[in-house]
Amino acid sequence: MKDTDETLAGEARMGILALAVKNRTEAAEAVNRLISEYGELVIGRIGVPYRQKSISVIAMIVEGSTDDLGAFSGKLGMVPTVKSKMVLFDQTVPGALGA
């Protein structure tokens, strides 16, 4: 991940990163490690076990450069049994990093 100074120089975007985890036991350690590694991008997070479908859903409000957000989402999506989707808002966020 880029240094904070490099991120400040780039365009900051805000968005939502959603994860569907099919095997929580298998994926939890890797998912939590990545969320911790990219923790400065995470504004807030909620996790919900969807027992009827045997999946866990995690939604995170995130803010950072498109490069950092893409790397975060991509690494999470590479974890076995995890699907990752990112939605970024169209404009930079007023008062955000680099905005």
Rosetta blueprint (number, residue, H / E / L):
1 M L
2 K L
3 D L
4 T H
5 D H
6 E H
7 T H
8 L H
9 A H
10 G L
11 E L
12 A E
13 R E
14 M E
15 G E
16 I E
17 L E
18 A E
19 L E
20 A E
21 V E
22 K L
23 N L
24 R H
25 T H
26 E H
27 A H
28 A H
29 E H
30 A H
31 V H
32 N H
33 R H
34 L H
35 I H
36 S H
37 E H
38 Y L
39 G H
40 E H
41 L H
42 V E
43 I E
44 G E
45 R E
46 I E
47 G E
48 V E
49 P E
50 Y E
51 R H
52 Q H
53 K H
54 S L
55 I E
56 S E
57 V E
58 I E
59 A E
60 M E
61 I E
62 V E
63 E E
64 G E
65 S E
66 T H
67 D H
68 D H
69 L H
70 G H
71 A H
72 F H
73 S H
74 G H
75 K H
76 L H
77 G H
78 M L
79 V L
80 P L
81 T L
82 V E
83 K E
84 S E
85 K E
86 M E
87 V E
88 L E
89 F L
90 D L
91 Q L
92 T L
93 V L
94 P L
95 G L
96 A L
97 L L
98 G L
99 A L
